[in-house]
Amino acid sequence: VIHFIRHGQGFHNSLFDFSSVFDFEVGDISPYHIPEMLDPPLTEIGRQQVLVLRGAAQGTAPQLVLVSPMSRALMTSNIAYAHLVGKVPFIAHDGCKEKSHAMAADYRR
């Protein structure tokens, strides 16, 4: 059985939402493309979303947690599957990350 989960809200998502509401861009650059958005972490809302997910994750019994090496994905897996840290392997693999569309947020540090 394979379970797929998506990361919680990242800082880049929050900035994009803000820029959409207030019609804000940095020059002619979308918030997803500014260099400061490189590998953004989860926001507080994102961490809260993952805490909600944790309840469902605790009902699963994976033998391995395979995760994208992106900060937001690592944070998501470590929070959602905190009960498995030290009990099963956690592996971050580039093959699990989304394909970049030339967005800074899709590149890791």
N, C-alpha and C positions, 0 to 999 in steps of 0.2 A: 504494500500500500504506500502510495506517495501522497504527501500533503503539500500543497503549495500555499504560501502566504505572501502577501504584499507588505512592504514596509509601511510604517506609519507616516504621517505627514512630515516631510522634510522641510528644512528652512527654505529651500528653493520653491516648494509648492506654496508656502505661506507668502513669500515675497511676490510670486506671480499673482496670487489672489489679490494681494494688496494693490499691485500695479494695475490689475484689471479694473478694480473698483474705482480707483482714483486716476485712471488713464495716465499712468506714470511709467516712463522708461528712462533709462540712463543714457542720455544722448539718443542715438538711434538703435540702441541695443536692448533686446528683450532681457528681463531679469535672468532667464535661463542661460544666457550667453556671457554674462559678465564673469570675469576671472574669479571673483570672490565666491562664486557659487561652486567652485571645484569641490566635489565630494561632500556635499552638505550633510550635517547631522540631522537627527530628528529634532523637531520643535517640542515644546512642552505638550502641545496638543497631540503630536505624534506619539510621545511616550504614554500619554493617557490612552490613546487608541490601542497601543500594544498591551497595556495592562488589561484592557477589556478582552483582547485576544488570548491573554494568558490563561483565562479560565477554560477556553476550548482546547488550548495546547496541552493543558494538564490532563486532559482526557485521552491523549494519544500516547503511544509508547514506541517512538521511533528508536531504531538502533543506530541511527546516524542523523545528524543535522547538517545538511549541505546548504551553504548560503553564499550569496554574492559577497565579494570583498568590499563593496561600497559601505561607507560608514553607517548610513541609515539602515542598511540591511543587517549589518553586524549588530547594531544596537537593538534592532527589532528581535533578532534571534536570541540574543543574550537576555533580553527581558522576558520574551514570551516563553522561552524554554529554560529559564533560570533553574528550574527544578532538576534539569538534566546535566547541568554543568558539572564536569568531573565524573559523570556516570556513563555518558556516551560520547563518541568523538564529534567534534564540531569542526567542519572543514569549510574554509572559504575558497571558492574556486572561480576563476575568471569566466568560465563557461556558464556560470549562473547569472551573470550580470546582464542587464538590458543592453541592447546594442545602441551605441551613441548616435545621436542625430546632430552631431557637432555642438552639443550643449555642454557647457562646462560642468553642469550637475551630473553628467553621465561619466565623467572621468574621475578616477580615484587618485588620491595623493600618493 
